[in-house]
Amino acid sequence: MSIDMKTIGIVGAGQMGTGIAQLFATKGFKVLIFDIDRNICERARMNVSKALQKLLEKKRLNEQQVEMALSSISIVDNIDAMAHSDLVIEAVSESQILKKEIFQKLDKVVRSDVIIASNTSSISITSLASSTGRPDKVIGMHFMNPAPIMSGVEIIKGLLTGENTVNVISGLVARLDKTAIISNDRPGFIVNRILFPMLNEAMFALYEGVSTREEIDNGMKICCNHPIGPLALADMIGLDTVLAILDTLYSGFRDTKYRPCPLLKEYVDAGWLGKKSGRGFFEY
Ligand SMILES: NC(=O)c1ccc[n+]([C@@H]2O[C@H](COP(=O)([O-])OP(=O)(O)OC[C@H]3O[C@@H](n4cnc5c(N)ncnc54)[C@H](O)[C@@H]3O)[C@@H](O)[C@H]2O)c1
């Protein structure tokens, strides 16, 4: 059974919420976006507007498409307004406590047939589902950054996620012209379980004085053909998010191989969060 999805609710208008809003808006959906502060949503809409303007200049979209996409994004001031959504995607900060609170609220607000998805990078979908009365309709929908550009979306099945929910979300991913990668619910799923130990190792290499930040990143770009170096990628993701993901892997597997590099902790303590704060392993 599937519902006709027209309106997508997004909770959290940071880096990922903004990209996800842009993606759905350009694919003909209506988007409702909510964050703790209306200014954050205004900034998200402004960033979408800038990104669409660039696509217009590159002739990837025409003026009418840009106008339609922008006008389809509505900012809401209360999470209760998510009641008008046919699907909600949660994209708040990477904290299990926070996400569980949001799932509890959404469960009370949205129709009983509505799927609630999380964009979490590492947190257990089964645990988020347990804060709701609809665990069969809770799923991981892990967009990559930047969401409008990256072509893969990881779909995570919690222990109780229904087969119909997986089919509906896989169909939606195809409608977005993206490819679904299906994973069971283990810390970090597929992509981040493999990617994050590499990012962490690059940080340890810097911490232990193996080489400079530039040489480490160039090593992986030039010798391994990676499009971006691991330290620059960590900056792009956000060092607070990187630390939260490594902590989830470390506590989830109880394995010291995932222990976050102390340098990363130090940077986050200093407020060096990467690109979004203007300073991380590099300056922006
Ligand atoms: N950054 C990445 O590269 C990336 C990639 C894939 C998935 N993710 C995941 O996406 C999620 C969001 O990451 P991000 O990079 O956008 O982080 P971010 O820090 O840019 O944005 C998080 C947003 O959540 C909002 N928020 C916090 N508490 C809230 C609440 N109670 N109600 C509503 N909004 C609230 C914050 O105000 C902020 O705007 C995380 O789960 C992260 O792991 C991130």
The ligand as a Gaussian input file, in Angstrom:
#p B3LYP/6-31G(d) Opt

LIG

0 1
 N       26.881000      16.810000       7.539000
 C       26.866000      15.751000       6.758000
 O       27.721000      15.605000       5.876000
 C       25.788000      14.713000       6.925000
 C       25.605000      13.763000       5.905000
 C       24.581000      12.832000       6.031000
 C       23.782000      12.836000       7.185000
 N       24.005000      13.757000       8.163000
 C       23.120000      13.730000       9.332000
 O       22.116000      14.722000       9.155000
 C       21.727000      15.249000      10.438000
 C       21.902000      16.748000      10.429000
 O       23.262000      17.053000      10.157000
 P       23.709000      18.487000       9.600000
 O       25.047000      18.316000       9.025000
 O       22.608000      19.086000       8.799000
 O       23.858000      19.296000      10.982000
 P       23.705000      20.864000      11.243000
 O       24.407000      21.137000      12.512000
 O       24.058000      21.633000      10.024000
 O       22.112000      21.043000      11.444000
 C       21.394000      20.480000      12.500000
 C       20.143000      21.327000      12.698000
 O       19.307000      20.714000      13.684000
 C       18.653000      21.763000      14.353000
 N       18.044000      21.334000      15.601000
 C       18.662000      21.012000      16.775000
 N       17.721000      20.713000      17.702000
 C       16.511000      20.842000      17.091000
 C       15.169000      20.681000      17.533000
 N       14.884000      20.323000      18.787000
 N       14.163000      20.903000      16.662000
 C       14.428000      21.279000      15.385000
 N       15.678000      21.451000      14.904000
 C       16.706000      21.237000      15.758000
 C       19.775000      22.782000      14.558000
 O       19.242000      24.071000      14.902000
 C       20.473000      22.754000      13.212000
 O       19.949000      23.720000      12.326000
 C       22.590000      14.514000      11.460000
 O       21.876000      13.415000      11.943000
 C       23.796000      14.064000      10.649000
 O       24.446000      12.963000      11.202000
 C       24.981000      14.701000       8.039000

